[in-house]
Amino acid sequence: MASRAIDTINTGPTFTQADADALNARFAGVDVSVMLRELFAEGSLGRVGVVSSFGTESAVLLHLVAQADPSVPVIFVDTLKMFEETLAYRDELTERFGLVNSSVVQPDPTVLAAKDENGLRWSWDPDGCCEIRKVEPLRRAKQGLDAWISGRKAFQSVTRQNLPRFEIEDGRLKINPLGDWTKADLDAYFAEHDLPRHPLEAQGYLSVGCQPCTSTVKPGEDPRAGRWRGWDKTECGIHTPVGPTETPDEGELPPGYEPAF
């Protein structure tokens, strides 16, 4: 009797650093709009989605994606601590750009009840707050993706310098289409396409995150200086690994910390 072949399951693309290197070489100097159209049309990214904060610069990437393929999924993490202006801006851009596959992911209510019952964890443990309100929800949302598109730009912060267009993160392809764009490039694109600005930008909020941890930026400061002001923290954890084991015990304040409210 002939032996039976073992069935295998194709789980979709698994990207390696070699793949990222090849894509960086292929699209070096290529216009972002052309790059996105080609990638979406050929289907080489597998299951791909855009992660957007709907912040002050988000309209540029979302417009580029919509022009290339408005059906590409757009994921927004609503931490339940967002500015009302951000939620309204999300609705405005989604409708205006014709984004037909936009979704919202929120923190797990059970986790919030156990780890942030009074909603004040941001005031004494911002890393832990970001972990349960932003990082973990996005981790769930990305489980079905082979690749994801980020809106990071190198000029935003010293922690974001030398961003490649393509990189590997947890076996997924991470794409930074605007990594080498400058503030002038973004402003020119806003003007050329008459894109709406985030309503808080005119008030001095150059980078907008959760309401409790976002403040205005003074002239000459890093564009992200208004995020977690006063803390030794520059990223929420989506782009820099921050695990729950690094945070203090949920039930107690760490020594020397007092709630800042």
Disulfide bonds with the S-S distance in Angstrom:
none
